[in-house]
């Protein structure tokens, strides 16, 4: 389970169940476990500080690579 945080203000965005190796470039909505602090601005997803962290693409969120950090472990499958 990973906890994604805003790179600008370090507030938690959401908890995500990442399966397999690789970068976190897409967060599938079905794997988001808990949302802490983010909101929709049209198709853009922003932190409460105003920084854009992703783009809503329907079933997943396309992440902006330098806008977030994460901690935790990825599940291997």
Residue, then its C-alpha position, 0 to 999 in steps of 0.5 A: x500500500x502506497x501513500x501519495x503526497x503532494x510534492x509542494x506541501x507534503x499533505x496526503x492525497x490518497x492511499x493506493x494499492x499498487x500491484x507490480x513493479x514500475x512507476x506510479x504514472x496511472x492510479x486506477x480508481x478501483x485501487x484507490x483505498x482512501x482519499x485524504x485531500x484532493x479535489x476535482x477542478x474539471x478534469x484536473x485533480x488538485x491538492x488543497x494547496x492548488x497544485x495540479x497532481x493528476x488528470x481524470x481519464x475516466x477509470x484512472x488518474x494520469x499522474x503528473x510525475x513531479x507533482x507527488x511523492x509516495x511512501x510504502x511498499x508495492x505489492x508483487x504479483 
